[in-house]
């Protein structure tokens, strides 16, 4: 503590203590700043990872949708072809009967 009776040596000691405290505070601020920078980098990396995973998931879903649409079209074509063959097969006896008349 400094008062009117403090000697120059006492004042230098208090100033030295203040300098030491300021150095400690600055060191802690630097440490916290470095930690914050690492956290910011980690957050940025996680955001990029989320974006990449979302894009990948979207491509997978779109690919599956396209494949299933193709499968549906194929099944519909096969069903139509089968129906046409049954219709022709049903007409065959009538055609044979007409030829025999």
ABEGO torsion letter per residue (X at the ends): XBBAABBAAAAAAAAAAAAAAAAAAAAAAAAAAAAAAAAAAAAAAAAAAAAAAAAAAAAAAAAAAAAAAAAAAAAAAAAAAAAAAAAAAAAAAAAAAAAAX
